[in-house]
Amino acid sequence: MSDYTIPRPAAGDITDLIADDHRLFEELMRDMRDVSADRDGARSAFAAVLIAHSEAEEQAVYPKLVRRDVIEGEEEHHGEKEHAATNEALLHLLQAKGTDTQKYEDALEAVAEVLNHHIGEEELTILNPAREDASEELREQLGKSWSARRNALLEAGAGSIEQVESIVKQAYDDGLLPNDDQPS
């Protein structure tokens, strides 16, 4: 993964940890656009942290926030749908051969569009309620479980094209992505 080291926190307030990753996504997207940067290295790091981050949220954070009545089930489902759309856009970015093509540029902008929308919504509709309505103890507990899951996924090679293909296929199978878009 060249010059990119992905931070691997072990604990912290879940709202801060997730927001820190959102800033990391933005930094990596800037590098993916910059012709003087290691665009391929940034793309690999971005894919790894994006997949590990969102899978850990869906497994370790969203369900607990719903059970504790911090967020509604609709917010959880909406977050999962947005993760699926982001993962589908990421797959197109990973499928671009090289980083100097129009396909790469178009795929990067598609990822940026869907991810920036998701980050804005998640910070408003999930992180803010968690800051206000979840106890500090719960936020710290979620931070530990999310970090552990995220770090395990990073160690297991999260973000490989094969893994992203599998996650996107599962999203179609689960109805999180409209079937009329599914590649044949």
Solvent accessible surface area in square Angstrom, and as a share of the most:
residue,aa,sasa,rsa
1,M,119,0.53
2,S,75,0.48
3,D,125,0.65
4,Y,40,0.15
5,T,123,0.71
6,I,9,0.04
7,P,76,0.48
8,R,104,0.38
9,P,42,0.26
10,A,80,0.62
11,A,49,0.38
12,G,20,0.19
13,D,23,0.12
14,I,1,0.01
15,T,1,0.01
16,D,77,0.40
17,L,15,0.07
18,I,1,0.00
19,A,16,0.13
20,D,90,0.47
21,D,8,0.04
22,H,0,0.00
23,R,106,0.39
24,L,26,0.13
25,F,2,0.01
26,E,49,0.22
27,E,86,0.39
28,L,3,0.01
29,M,4,0.02
30,R,147,0.54
31,D,36,0.19
32,M,0,0.00
33,R,95,0.35
34,D,60,0.31
35,V,124,0.71
36,S,101,0.65
37,A,30,0.23
38,D,53,0.27
39,R,20,0.07
40,D,75,0.39
41,G,7,0.07
42,A,0,0.00
43,R,19,0.07
44,S,48,0.31
45,A,0,0.00
46,F,0,0.00
47,A,1,0.01
48,A,3,0.03
49,V,0,0.00
50,L,4,0.02
51,I,0,0.00
52,A,0,0.00
53,H,3,0.01
54,S,2,0.02
55,E,32,0.15
56,A,0,0.00
57,E,0,0.00
58,E,42,0.19
59,Q,90,0.40
60,A,9,0.07
61,V,1,0.00
62,Y,0,0.00
63,P,36,0.22
64,K,65,0.27
65,L,1,0.01
66,V,39,0.22
67,R,166,0.60
68,R,136,0.50
69,D,127,0.66
70,V,13,0.08
71,I,10,0.05
72,E,127,0.57
73,G,39,0.37
74,E,110,0.49
75,E,50,0.22
76,E,33,0.15
77,H,83,0.37
78,H,65,0.29
79,G,3,0.03
80,E,38,0.17
81,K,88,0.37
82,E,15,0.07
83,H,7,0.03
84,A,4,0.03
85,A,32,0.25
86,T,3,0.02
87,N,5,0.03
88,E,32,0.14
89,A,11,0.09
90,L,0,0.00
91,L,15,0.08
92,H,89,0.40
93,L,0,0.00
94,L,31,0.16
95,Q,59,0.26
96,A,2,0.02
97,K,169,0.72
98,G,39,0.38
99,T,25,0.14
100,D,125,0.65
101,T,51,0.30
102,Q,127,0.57
103,K,108,0.46
104,Y,0,0.00
105,E,60,0.27
106,D,82,0.42
107,A,9,0.07
108,L,0,0.00
109,E,85,0.38
110,A,49,0.38
111,V,0,0.00
112,A,4,0.03
113,E,133,0.60
114,V,34,0.19
115,L,3,0.01
116,N,73,0.38
117,H,101,0.45
118,H,6,0.03
119,I,8,0.04
120,G,33,0.32
121,E,51,0.23
122,E,3,0.01
123,E,40,0.18
124,L,122,0.61
125,T,51,0.30
126,I,4,0.02
127,L,2,0.01
128,N,58,0.29
129,P,31,0.19
130,A,1,0.00
131,R,99,0.36
132,E,142,0.64
133,D,94,0.49
134,A,6,0.05
135,S,64,0.41
136,E,118,0.53
137,E,141,0.63
138,L,6,0.03
139,R,37,0.14
140,E,67,0.30
141,Q,93,0.41
142,L,0,0.00
143,G,0,0.00
144,K,121,0.51
145,S,38,0.25
146,W,1,0.00
147,S,0,0.00
148,A,65,0.50
149,R,91,0.33
150,R,1,0.00
151,N,28,0.14
152,A,49,0.38
153,L,15,0.08
154,L,12,0.06
155,E,128,0.57
156,A,87,0.67
157,G,41,0.39
158,A,6,0.04
159,G,8,0.08
160,S,47,0.30
161,I,59,0.30
162,E,115,0.52
163,Q,53,0.23
164,V,0,0.00
165,E,76,0.34
166,S,69,0.45
167,I,30,0.15
168,V,6,0.04
169,K,118,0.50
170,Q,97,0.43
171,A,7,0.05
172,Y,6,0.02
173,D,86,0.45
174,D,86,0.45
175,G,54,0.52
176,L,29,0.14
177,L,9,0.05
178,P,75,0.47
179,N,103,0.53
180,D,128,0.66
181,D,83,0.43
182,Q,71,0.32
183,P,97,0.61
184,S,163,1.05
